[in-house]
Amino acid sequence: MALLKMREIRYMTAEQRKNQLKNLHKEHALLRASKATGGSLEKPSKVKEVKKTIARILTVMTENGELEPTNS
């Protein structure tokens, strides 16, 4: 579920993107908690994939005006 391509994200509705983002944030929190408690992850690369997918979704949401761009 973690790895989504930009094309797939762009074809989602705004509501689907919000739901997917919410689910990915939950999954990322679980992976971080598992790593922090000393447990070994089956696929350590999964953390990186989830983070990249979250960034992709946020990028598309910003492009479409669903989120306000932040000035960093």
C-alpha positions, 0 to 999 in steps of 0.5 A: 500500500505504501508505494504509489506513483505520481500518476496514481496520486494525480488520478485520485480525488481530493477525498481519496488523497486525504484518506490515503495521507491519513492512513500513511501517517498512521502506518509511519507512526507504527513503523517508527514506534516499532523501530524505537522499541528495539524491534527489528522491522521486516523491511526497513526500507518500508519507512523510506517508501512511506515517507516518500509517498507522503511527500508525493501526496502532499506535493500533489495536494499543494499543486492542486491548491488543497493545501497552503504552501509553506514558506521555509 
